[in-house]
Amino acid sequence: MALIVSTPKLVTVFGGSGFVGRHIVRTLAKRGYRVRVACRRPDLAGHLQPLGNVGQIQPIQANLRYRWTIERALEGADYAINCVGILHESGRQRFSSVQSFGAQAIAEVCRANGISMTQISAIGADADSRSDYARSKAAGAAAVLEAVPDAVILRPSIIFGPEDSFFNRFAEMARFSPVLPLIGGGKTKFQPVYVADVAEAAARAADGTLAGGTSYDLGGPEVLSFRECMERMLEVIERKRWLVSVPWPLARMKASVLELLPNPLLTRDQLLQLAVDNVVSEAAIREGRTLEGLGIRPQSLQAILPTYLWRFRRAGQYTTGSVTS
Ligand SMILES: NC(=O)c1ccc[n+]([C@@H]2O[C@H](COP(=O)([O-])OP(=O)(O)OC[C@H]3O[C@@H](n4cnc5c(N)ncnc54)[C@H](OP(=O)(O)O)[C@@H]3O)[C@@H](O)[C@H]2O)c1
């Protein structure tokens, strides 16, 4: 009797070398999937291979601005996950070319090959927003659903985890600066969500256990203002800092200068996003289109932040337990 061994499904993860992508890649690899990671610089994606068995994770060059590279990345794939996103524009990396047309191009190639997909969008994605980022994310998700009606759209709030660029960035700033800025008074509300919870939702989409053609709002267990996020971070790194309110007009002036730098700390487009609360919608809660609705219990900041922010404490991992200046 012949023994038939089926080959594990192949998932192409666009942007799999980034912060969210690498956690999705790891979660998929743990489930036994073969994973192809498509990004512009596969030579810089060597950190991914140890997340799976030998040969299980393969980086490949792809740029969403060139359709033929998308076609090549999806050759023989069973599923696609798009985690490509940019926070600011630079050179030919425009919000429209990467987040709208890039997502659309992936979806059209998926449709042509009978592949389904998940699109990582954002809670802030909004076709009517004044922010170019938010509008391009909304356009990307709409184009994906048009081409692949059974696609899954995941819309996370701000995402935290070991390599995040939010808590790490402000904790780094707190090491040197006696003050931390609270833009617009720090009143904007967020629902920080743990990166592994987002990755679990994406992996379940690849498993086929999420309803297709549906958008899920992914938030953590707590809604916190920007000020409260900073207070939580300072508590964990055991430092006292002044939280100074920066009025919107002054923030806009600062951003217009900062955005001239290569990797800007703040842009005027980000200020437009910061002006709007970033929390799970009432409709998503009512309809169960949330992590809890998927049966995933979201991890709290309190449980996770100390596991990676300890390096910003004065005594590093040798905690003193007391807040220092
Ligand atoms: N982080 C958050 O708090 C957050 C919150 C809500 C939603 N999201 C969404 O989650 C997704 C992932 O975010 P992230 O924080 O993981 O971003 P990230 O760390 O900056 O990763 C972005 C990834 O996209 C790749 N990439 C960039 N431009 C590309 C292009 N033209 N073609 C192909 N690949 C390209 C990058 O690799 P190369 O540079 O090598 O190409 C990298 O792998 C994004 O869609 C973002 O909008 C993030």
The ligand as a Gaussian input file, in Angstrom:
#p B3LYP/6-31G(d) Opt

LIG

0 1
 N        2.502000      48.567000      14.037000
 C        1.303000      49.004000      14.367000
 O        1.063000      49.530000      15.470000
 C        0.158000      48.835000      13.390000
 C       -1.134000      49.210000      13.789000
 C       -2.196000      49.032000      12.901000
 C       -1.980000      48.494000      11.645000
 N       -0.716000      48.149000      11.282000
 C       -0.509000      47.571000       9.942000
 O        0.152000      46.342000      10.074000
 C        0.984000      46.111000       8.924000
 C        2.395000      45.783000       9.371000
 O        2.936000      46.884000      10.103000
 P        4.379000      46.786000      10.769000
 O        4.334000      47.647000      11.989000
 O        4.780000      45.361000      10.880000
 O        5.277000      47.522000       9.658000
 P        6.857000      47.326000       9.379000
 O        7.541000      46.759000      10.568000
 O        7.330000      48.635000       8.855000
 O        6.910000      46.236000       8.216000
 C        6.564000      46.571000       6.904000
 C        6.960000      45.437000       5.979000
 O        6.601000      45.788000       4.644000
 C        7.722000      45.580000       3.766000
 N        7.591000      46.544000       2.669000
 C        7.606000      47.902000       2.720000
 N        7.429000      48.427000       1.502000
 C        7.277000      47.381000       0.652000
 C        7.048000      47.281000      -0.738000
 N        6.937000      48.351000      -1.547000
 N        6.941000      46.037000      -1.285000
 C        7.076000      44.918000      -0.526000
 N        7.285000      44.961000       0.818000
 C        7.397000      46.176000       1.391000
 C        8.941000      45.773000       4.665000
 O       10.100000      45.054000       4.204000
 P       11.149000      45.710000       3.163000
 O       11.426000      47.100000       3.678000
 O       12.342000      44.787000       3.127000
 O       10.429000      45.698000       1.877000
 C        8.443000      45.101000       5.956000
 O        8.582000      43.703000       5.847000
 C        0.902000      47.388000       8.085000
 O       -0.033000      47.202000       7.059000
 C        0.391000      48.437000       9.055000
 O       -0.342000      49.452000       8.400000
 C        0.365000      48.299000      12.112000

